[in-house]
Amino acid sequence: MTQDRRPPDGAPSGRRRVLGWVLGPLGGALVVLAVIFHIRGWGSIPGGSCGSKYQACADGTGTLIVLAFVFTFTGVILLILGLKMMAADRFGKSRLIVLPLAGALLIAWPGWQLTEWLRGPMLDIAWTTPLDRPETTRVQGLWVTGDGTVVRGRPDALIAHDPRGGERRWSVDAPVRMSLCSMSDTVSQGIALAAYARHEKPCESVAAIDTDSGRTLWNRTVDADDLSFTRPQGGRVAIDGGTAVVATKDGARAFGLRDGKPRWKYRADDADCGPALVSAAGGRTRIVEVCDPWDAAEVTTRVVTLDSGSGQELHRRDLPTETDPSELDVISTEPFVIRVTESDERGLDAVLAFGKDGVEPVVVKRFGTDVELALGTSQSRFPAQAGLKALVHENTLIAATQTSGGDVPQHVSAYSLRDGARQWRVKVADTRGDEVGSLAVADGRIGVHVDDGRVLSLDPRTGAKQHDHGAVIDEEGLRIGTDAQLLAGPGDGWILVNPDSGEYPPLLGLTLKD
């Protein structure tokens, strides 16, 4: 006779008891993971929709959502099995609750951190400023002061904003019947220069602005040449230390930055020559002159270097051009780096970096064998100031670039200004049609705004991404216009400035999302 070794009804089974102890907490943990992954996955979709060329998804969004459903089905099944086994083994009501809850509590914090790692950083729009009026208003240029205050130059006013909340600190109106036509590239000793012009008149009225208060320190009128321009343009005013330099019809004049007292004058030695732009930094004033005699076969463009303190000429160098420049912009004041594009389609089209006086400039051609520097034009962003998709950081030119066969710039490249060699190139746009919007320097990192709503941080030495993913701007109904400029904000944040400030918020403050 065979003995029945099964436990009597109601006696606990060792195997079932072990499974109950395992499946109960495991099922509770997976259900909680499912909830966390659903929250973080669907919450990683900016405005409820992403994946288009206008709005990127966070890199880990798809993974989070797939895992959320896996955890949902697996967790519910295991939790039900675990509860059944625990109920069959008469664990008691307290254990039926405590064991799944214990698993849930143990996994909640690690699970949340895992979703953070999978998703990567996201940016919240912490604040915006009210729309400008009239709707046709467009920003002409920008200053950023030592404490981070952002000063926008509109045709009719200069407006300063607090970088922590966008509140207006001060504003100063343009002179009656005049519009802003140029702004200094830099701020020195808390002072910047703004130039104004009447309708279709030269850019000849200059004001020194205290950027802490908006107070106008002095005004001067110079005899300026419009160079056939009737639009805002950079390079008409510049600052170096305590000296203000203003382009004139035949050269340049310098004034004391604080008091506006005349310092020196420079006059071109040929009546057919005039300043296309002035730039000043590091004790040197550079004047790019264009000489176009009526009966000459060639147009001469040259860089004249003066001592900023005395106006004494130190050096001059002709550029390898034969026709007048169609694009001429300052990329950096120190070192002095300019972009020159001749009107002759086979002429010079390059970035020129000037080092020591008398030394041949380093040339970085805009078109290489496999890449094109996508610098845009002087009218593509902030015309009263240098506003190209390029910057100089530690003697390195960093610019948006477009590869052969590409339609838009999707890479950022770095070039040494010692020899012009490319140091690195990294792709930052993931989807066809996305492109680099603007670049910024912040605390040793290069910020890149991509027009699909991402901001990346790159190592300026290697181009490596300093975060695992590009941070996606998370906001429903995101309002960022074409050519928005990225600026460093407080802490790890950023500020975006919309040129079309009558249609889009003038400023948007971005902070890392919790």
C-alpha positions as CSV (number, residue, x, y, z in Angstrom):
1,M,0.0,0.0,0.0
2,T,1.5,3.4,-1.0
3,Q,1.5,6.1,1.6
4,D,0.0,9.4,0.5
5,R,2.7,12.0,1.3
6,R,0.7,15.1,0.3
7,P,0.1,17.6,3.0
8,P,-3.4,17.6,4.4
9,D,-5.8,20.3,3.3
10,G,-4.8,23.7,4.7
11,A,-1.2,22.6,5.4
12,P,1.4,25.0,3.7
13,S,3.4,23.7,0.8
14,G,7.1,24.6,0.9
15,R,7.3,25.3,-2.8
16,R,4.2,27.4,-2.8
17,R,5.3,29.3,0.2
18,V,8.7,30.1,-1.4
19,L,7.0,31.2,-4.7
20,G,4.6,33.4,-2.7
21,W,7.5,35.1,-0.9
22,V,9.2,35.7,-4.3
23,L,6.3,36.5,-6.6
24,G,4.5,38.9,-4.2
25,P,7.3,41.4,-3.9
26,L,8.4,40.9,-7.5
27,G,4.9,41.5,-8.8
28,G,4.6,44.6,-6.7
29,A,8.0,45.9,-7.8
30,L,7.1,45.4,-11.5
31,V,3.8,47.1,-11.2
32,V,5.4,50.1,-9.6
33,L,8.1,50.1,-12.3
34,A,5.3,50.0,-14.9
35,V,3.7,53.1,-13.3
36,I,7.0,54.9,-13.1
37,F,7.9,54.1,-16.7
38,H,4.5,55.1,-18.0
39,I,4.8,58.5,-16.2
40,R,8.3,59.1,-17.3
41,G,7.8,57.8,-20.8
42,W,4.7,59.6,-21.8
43,G,5.9,62.6,-19.8
44,S,9.0,62.7,-22.0
45,I,6.9,63.7,-25.0
46,P,7.1,67.5,-25.3
47,G,3.6,68.9,-25.6
48,G,2.1,65.4,-26.2
49,S,3.7,65.1,-29.6
50,C,7.3,64.6,-30.8
51,G,9.4,62.9,-33.4
52,S,9.0,65.5,-36.2
53,K,11.6,67.9,-37.5
54,Y,10.1,70.6,-35.4
55,Q,10.0,68.8,-32.1
56,A,12.4,66.0,-31.1
57,C,11.7,63.2,-28.6
58,A,14.1,62.6,-25.7
59,D,16.4,59.9,-26.8
60,G,15.1,57.2,-24.4
61,T,11.4,57.9,-24.9
62,G,10.7,54.9,-27.0
63,T,12.6,52.6,-24.7
64,L,10.7,53.9,-21.7
65,I,7.3,53.4,-23.2
66,V,8.1,49.8,-24.5
67,L,9.4,48.8,-21.0
68,A,6.4,50.4,-19.4
69,F,4.1,48.0,-21.3
70,V,6.4,45.0,-20.6
71,F,6.4,45.8,-16.9
72,T,2.6,46.3,-16.9
73,F,1.7,42.9,-18.4
74,T,4.5,41.0,-16.6
75,G,3.9,42.7,-13.3
76,V,0.2,42.2,-13.2
77,I,0.5,38.5,-14.1
78,L,3.2,37.9,-11.5
79,L,1.3,39.9,-8.8
80,I,-1.9,37.9,-9.4
81,L,0.0,34.6,-9.3
82,G,1.8,35.6,-6.1
83,L,-1.4,36.7,-4.4
84,K,-3.1,33.4,-5.3
85,M,-0.3,31.4,-3.9
86,M,-0.1,33.5,-0.7
87,A,-3.8,33.2,-0.3
88,A,-3.7,29.4,-0.8
89,D,-1.0,29.1,1.8
90,R,-3.0,31.3,4.2
91,F,-0.4,34.0,4.5
92,G,-2.9,36.3,6.1
93,K,-4.2,39.7,4.9
94,S,-1.3,41.7,6.4
95,R,1.3,39.7,4.4
96,L,-0.8,39.9,1.2
97,I,-0.4,43.7,1.5
98,V,3.0,44.0,3.0
99,L,5.0,41.8,0.6
100,P,3.9,43.5,-2.6
101,L,4.2,46.9,-1.0
102,A,7.7,46.0,0.2
103,G,8.8,45.2,-3.3
104,A,7.2,48.4,-4.6
105,L,8.9,50.6,-2.0
106,L,12.3,48.9,-2.6
107,I,12.3,49.5,-6.3
108,A,10.6,52.9,-6.5
109,W,13.7,55.1,-6.1
110,P,16.1,53.0,-8.2
111,G,13.4,52.7,-10.8
112,W,13.0,56.5,-11.0
113,Q,16.8,56.9,-11.3
114,L,16.8,54.3,-14.1
115,T,14.2,56.2,-16.1
116,E,16.2,59.4,-15.6
117,W,19.3,57.7,-17.0
118,L,17.4,56.1,-19.9
119,R,15.6,59.3,-20.9
120,G,18.4,61.8,-20.5
121,P,18.1,65.4,-19.5
122,M,15.1,67.6,-20.5
123,L,14.7,71.3,-20.3
124,D,11.7,73.2,-18.9
125,I,10.7,76.6,-20.1
126,A,10.9,78.3,-16.7
127,W,9.8,81.7,-17.8
128,T,9.0,83.8,-20.9
129,T,8.7,87.5,-21.5
130,P,5.5,89.1,-23.0
131,L,5.3,89.7,-26.7
132,D,6.6,92.9,-28.1
133,R,4.4,95.4,-29.8
134,P,4.0,96.2,-32.7
135,E,3.9,92.7,-34.1
136,T,6.5,93.6,-36.8
137,T,9.1,94.3,-34.2
138,R,12.4,92.5,-34.8
139,V,15.5,92.4,-32.6
140,Q,18.6,94.0,-34.2
141,G,21.3,93.0,-31.8
142,L,22.2,91.9,-28.2
143,W,24.5,92.7,-25.4
144,V,25.1,90.5,-22.4
145,T,26.6,92.3,-19.4
146,G,28.9,90.9,-16.7
147,D,26.1,89.9,-14.4
148,G,24.2,88.1,-17.3
149,T,21.7,90.9,-18.0
150,V,20.4,90.5,-21.6
151,V,20.0,93.8,-23.5
152,R,17.9,93.6,-26.7
153,G,18.3,96.2,-29.3
154,R,15.0,97.0,-31.1
155,P,14.7,99.6,-33.9
156,D,13.0,101.9,-31.4
157,A,14.5,101.0,-28.0
158,L,17.1,99.2,-25.9
159,I,15.5,96.9,-23.3
160,A,17.4,95.1,-20.5
161,H,16.1,91.9,-18.9
162,D,17.0,90.1,-15.7
163,P,18.5,86.7,-16.7
164,R,16.8,84.8,-13.8
165,G,13.2,85.7,-14.6
166,G,13.2,87.9,-17.7
167,E,11.8,90.9,-15.8
168,R,12.5,94.3,-17.5
169,R,15.3,96.1,-15.7
170,W,15.3,99.3,-17.8
171,S,14.6,100.6,-21.3
172,V,15.8,103.6,-23.3
173,D,14.0,104.9,-26.4
174,A,15.8,105.7,-29.6
175,P,16.0,109.4,-30.5
176,V,13.0,110.9,-32.1
177,R,12.6,109.8,-35.8
178,M,15.7,107.7,-35.5
179,S,16.2,103.9,-35.5
180,L,18.9,101.7,-34.2
181,C,21.4,101.0,-36.9
182,S,24.4,99.5,-35.1
183,M,25.6,98.2,-31.7
184,S,29.1,97.5,-30.3
185,D,30.0,93.8,-30.3
186,T,31.2,94.0,-26.7
187,V,30.5,95.8,-23.3
188,S,33.4,97.4,-21.5
189,Q,33.4,98.8,-18.0
190,G,29.6,98.4,-17.9
191,I,29.2,100.7,-21.0
192,A,28.2,99.8,-24.6
193,L,27.7,101.9,-27.8
194,A,24.6,102.2,-29.8
195,A,24.3,104.1,-33.2
196,Y,21.2,105.5,-34.7
197,A,20.1,106.8,-38.1
198,R,17.2,108.7,-39.7
199,H,15.3,107.2,-42.5
200,E,17.7,106.3,-45.3
201,K,20.4,108.3,-43.8
202,P,23.9,107.3,-42.7
203,C,24.5,105.7,-39.3
204,E,26.0,108.8,-37.6
205,S,24.4,109.4,-34.2
206,V,26.3,107.6,-31.4
207,A,25.3,107.1,-27.8
208,A,27.2,105.5,-24.9
209,I,24.8,103.5,-22.7
210,D,25.4,102.6,-19.0
211,T,24.2,98.9,-19.1
212,D,23.5,98.9,-15.4
213,S,20.9,101.6,-15.4
214,G,20.2,102.4,-19.1
215,R,21.4,106.0,-18.6
216,T,22.8,107.7,-21.7
217,L,26.2,109.0,-20.8
218,W,26.9,111.0,-23.9
219,N,25.9,111.5,-27.5
220,R,28.0,112.4,-30.5
221,T,27.3,112.9,-34.2
222,V,29.9,111.9,-36.8
223,D,30.2,112.4,-40.5
224,A,29.4,108.9,-41.6
225,D,29.1,107.2,-44.9
226,D,26.2,104.9,-45.5
227,L,28.3,102.7,-47.9
228,S,25.1,102.4,-50.0
229,F,23.5,100.7,-46.9
230,T,20.2,101.8,-45.6
231,R,19.8,98.8,-43.2
232,P,21.2,98.0,-39.8
233,Q,24.7,96.7,-39.9
234,G,27.5,95.7,-37.5
235,G,30.9,97.2,-37.4
236,R,30.0,100.9,-37.2
237,V,31.0,101.3,-33.5
238,A,33.4,99.4,-31.2
239,I,34.9,99.5,-27.7
240,D,38.4,98.7,-26.4
241,G,39.0,99.4,-22.7
242,G,38.2,103.0,-22.1
243,T,38.1,104.0,-25.8
244,A,35.0,104.2,-28.0
245,V,35.7,104.0,-31.8
246,V,33.2,105.1,-34.4
247,A,33.4,104.6,-38.2
248,T,33.3,107.8,-40.2
249,K,32.9,108.7,-43.9
250,D,36.7,108.6,-44.5
251,G,38.1,106.7,-41.5
252,A,37.4,106.6,-37.8
253,R,37.1,108.7,-34.6
254,A,37.8,107.8,-31.0
255,F,36.2,109.2,-27.9
256,G,36.6,108.6,-24.2
257,L,34.2,105.8,-23.3
258,R,32.9,107.4,-20.1
259,D,33.1,111.1,-21.0
260,G,32.8,111.2,-24.8
261,K,35.8,113.5,-25.1
262,P,37.6,113.3,-28.5
263,R,40.7,111.2,-28.4
264,W,42.0,110.8,-31.9
265,K,41.1,110.7,-35.6
266,Y,42.1,108.4,-38.4
267,R,41.7,109.3,-42.0
268,A,42.2,107.0,-45.0
269,D,45.1,108.1,-47.2
270,D,43.0,107.7,-50.3
271,A,39.8,109.5,-51.1
272,D,38.4,106.4,-52.7
273,C,38.8,104.4,-49.5
274,G,36.3,104.1,-46.7
275,P,35.7,101.9,-43.6
276,A,33.5,98.9,-44.2
277,L,33.7,98.0,-40.5
278,V,35.6,98.8,-37.3
279,S,36.5,96.4,-34.5
280,A,38.5,97.0,-31.3
281,A,39.9,94.8,-28.6
282,G,43.2,94.0,-26.8
283,G,44.7,97.5,-27.4
284,R,44.2,97.3,-31.1
285,T,41.6,98.9,-33.4
286,R,41.1,97.2,-36.8
287,I,39.6,99.0,-39.7
288,V,38.6,97.0,-42.8
289,E,38.8,99.5,-45.6
290,V,37.4,99.1,-49.1
291,C,39.1,101.1,-51.9
292,D,37.1,101.4,-55.1
293,P,38.6,104.0,-57.5
294,W,36.3,104.9,-60.3
295,D,38.5,103.7,-63.1
296,A,40.4,101.0,-61.3
297,A,40.3,97.4,-62.6
298,E,40.3,96.0,-59.1
299,V,38.7,96.8,-55.7
300,T,41.2,96.7,-52.8
301,T,40.2,95.5,-49.3
302,R,42.7,95.9,-46.5
303,V,42.9,95.7,-42.7
304,V,44.5,98.7,-41.0
305,T,45.6,98.2,-37.4
306,L,45.8,101.2,-35.0
307,D,46.8,101.6,-31.4
308,S,43.4,102.0,-29.6
309,G,44.9,104.4,-27.1
310,S,46.7,106.8,-29.4
311,G,45.3,106.1,-32.9
312,Q,48.9,105.5,-34.2
313,E,48.9,103.2,-37.2
314,L,50.8,100.0,-36.5
315,H,50.3,97.9,-39.5
316,R,48.2,97.4,-42.7
317,R,47.6,94.4,-44.9
318,D,45.8,94.0,-48.2
319,L,43.4,91.1,-48.4
320,P,43.6,88.7,-51.4
321,T,40.5,90.2,-53.1
322,E,39.8,91.9,-56.4
323,T,36.1,92.7,-56.1
324,D,34.0,94.4,-53.4
325,P,32.9,92.1,-50.5
326,S,29.3,91.0,-50.5
327,E,29.6,89.7,-47.0
328,L,31.9,91.2,-44.3
329,D,31.3,90.3,-40.7
330,V,33.2,90.2,-37.4
331,I,33.1,86.7,-35.8
332,S,35.5,87.6,-32.9
333,T,37.1,90.8,-31.7
334,E,39.9,89.1,-29.8
335,P,41.5,87.4,-31.6
336,F,40.3,89.4,-34.6
337,V,38.5,87.0,-36.8
338,I,36.3,88.1,-39.8
339,R,34.3,86.4,-42.5
340,V,34.9,87.8,-46.1
341,T,32.9,86.8,-49.1
342,E,33.7,88.6,-52.4
343,S,31.0,89.4,-54.9
344,D,33.1,87.5,-57.5
345,E,31.8,83.9,-57.1
346,R,35.4,82.7,-57.7
347,G,36.8,85.2,-55.3
348,L,37.7,84.9,-51.6
349,D,35.1,83.2,-49.4
350,A,36.7,82.4,-46.1
351,V,37.2,83.1,-42.4
352,L,40.4,85.1,-41.7
353,A,42.0,85.0,-38.3
354,F,44.6,87.7,-37.5
355,G,47.2,87.0,-34.9
356,K,50.2,89.2,-34.2
357,D,50.7,92.4,-36.2
358,G,52.4,91.7,-39.5
359,V,51.8,88.0,-39.4
360,E,49.9,86.4,-42.3
361,P,46.3,85.7,-41.3
362,V,45.2,82.1,-41.0
363,V,42.6,81.2,-43.7
364,V,39.7,78.8,-43.1
365,K,37.9,78.4,-46.5
366,R,34.2,78.3,-46.3
367,F,34.0,75.4,-48.8
368,G,36.2,72.4,-48.2
369,T,36.4,69.1,-50.0
370,D,33.7,67.5,-47.8
371,V,32.2,70.3,-45.8
372,E,30.9,73.8,-45.9
373,L,30.9,76.4,-43.2
374,A,27.2,77.3,-42.8
375,L,27.8,80.9,-41.6
376,G,24.6,82.4,-43.0
377,T,24.5,86.1,-43.9
378,S,24.7,89.3,-42.0
379,Q,20.9,89.6,-42.3
380,S,20.1,86.1,-41.1
381,R,20.1,86.9,-37.4
382,F,20.9,90.2,-35.7
383,P,22.0,92.6,-38.4
384,A,23.2,95.4,-36.0
385,Q,25.9,93.1,-34.6
386,A,27.9,90.0,-35.5
387,G,25.4,87.2,-35.5
388,L,26.7,84.2,-37.5
389,K,26.5,80.5,-36.7
390,A,30.1,80.6,-35.5
391,L,32.2,81.6,-32.5
392,V,35.8,81.6,-31.3
393,H,36.8,79.8,-28.1
394,E,40.4,79.5,-26.9
395,N,41.8,80.2,-30.4
396,T,39.5,77.7,-32.0
397,L,36.8,78.5,-34.6
398,I,33.6,76.6,-33.8
399,A,30.9,76.7,-36.5
400,A,27.9,75.0,-37.9
401,T,28.9,72.9,-40.9
402,Q,27.1,71.2,-43.8
403,T,28.5,68.0,-45.3
404,S,28.6,67.3,-49.0
405,G,25.2,66.4,-50.3
406,G,23.5,67.8,-47.2
407,D,20.7,70.3,-47.4
408,V,21.2,72.0,-44.1
409,P,23.9,72.3,-41.5
410,Q,23.6,69.3,-39.2
411,H,27.2,69.2,-37.8
412,V,29.4,71.4,-35.6
413,S,33.1,71.5,-36.5
414,A,36.1,73.0,-34.8
415,Y,39.1,74.6,-36.6
416,S,42.5,75.6,-35.2
417,L,43.2,79.3,-35.7
418,R,46.9,78.5,-35.6
419,D,46.9,76.6,-38.9
420,G,43.3,76.3,-40.1
421,A,43.2,72.5,-39.6
422,R,39.9,70.9,-38.6
423,Q,40.1,69.4,-35.1
424,W,36.8,67.6,-34.8
425,R,33.4,67.3,-36.3
426,V,30.2,66.0,-34.6
427,K,26.7,65.5,-35.9
428,V,24.1,67.1,-33.7
429,A,21.0,66.9,-35.8
430,D,19.4,63.5,-35.9
431,T,16.5,63.9,-38.4
432,R,16.7,65.0,-42.0
433,G,15.7,68.6,-42.2
434,D,16.8,69.5,-38.6
435,E,19.7,72.0,-38.5
436,V,22.0,73.8,-36.1
437,G,20.2,77.0,-35.0
438,S,22.8,78.8,-32.9
439,L,25.9,78.3,-30.7
440,A,27.0,79.7,-27.4
441,V,29.8,79.4,-24.9
442,A,29.0,78.7,-21.2
443,D,31.3,77.6,-18.4
444,G,33.8,75.8,-20.7
445,R,31.1,74.1,-22.8
446,I,29.7,74.8,-26.2
447,G,25.9,75.1,-26.3
448,V,24.2,74.1,-29.5
449,H,20.6,74.8,-30.2
450,V,19.1,72.5,-32.8
451,D,15.8,73.7,-34.4
452,D,14.0,70.5,-33.4
453,G,13.9,71.8,-29.8
454,R,17.1,70.3,-28.4
455,V,20.1,71.9,-26.6
456,L,23.3,70.0,-26.5
457,S,26.5,70.7,-24.5
458,L,29.8,69.9,-26.3
459,D,33.3,69.6,-25.0
460,P,35.2,72.4,-26.9
461,R,38.4,70.3,-27.1
462,T,36.9,67.1,-28.5
463,G,33.4,67.8,-29.6
464,A,32.1,65.0,-27.3
465,K,28.6,65.5,-25.9
466,Q,28.9,66.3,-22.2
467,H,25.5,64.6,-21.5
468,D,24.4,61.3,-22.7
469,H,21.6,62.9,-24.8
470,G,20.7,66.3,-26.0
471,A,18.3,68.0,-23.6
472,V,14.9,68.4,-25.2
473,I,12.9,71.5,-24.5
474,D,9.6,70.3,-23.0
475,E,6.7,72.7,-23.6
476,E,3.3,72.4,-25.2
477,G,2.8,75.0,-28.0
478,L,6.6,75.7,-28.0
479,R,7.2,79.1,-29.6
480,I,10.7,79.5,-30.8
481,G,11.2,81.2,-34.1
482,T,13.9,80.9,-36.8
483,D,17.4,82.1,-35.9
484,A,16.7,82.2,-32.2
485,Q,20.0,82.9,-30.4
486,L,21.2,80.6,-27.5
487,L,22.8,82.3,-24.5
488,A,24.2,81.0,-21.3
489,G,21.8,81.4,-18.4
490,P,22.1,81.1,-14.6
491,G,23.5,77.9,-13.3
492,D,23.2,75.1,-15.9
493,G,20.3,76.9,-17.6
494,W,20.0,78.6,-21.0
495,I,18.3,81.6,-22.5
496,L,16.8,81.7,-26.0
497,V,16.3,85.1,-27.7
498,N,13.8,85.3,-30.6
499,P,14.6,87.8,-33.3
500,D,10.9,88.0,-34.3
501,S,9.9,89.3,-30.9
502,G,6.5,90.6,-32.0
503,E,5.4,87.1,-33.0
504,Y,7.3,85.0,-30.5
505,P,8.2,85.6,-26.8
506,P,11.3,87.8,-26.9
507,L,13.1,85.7,-24.3
508,L,12.7,82.2,-22.9
509,G,14.5,80.9,-19.8
510,L,15.4,77.2,-19.9
511,T,16.2,75.1,-16.8
512,L,16.9,71.4,-16.3
513,K,13.7,69.5,-15.7
514,D,13.4,67.6,-12.3
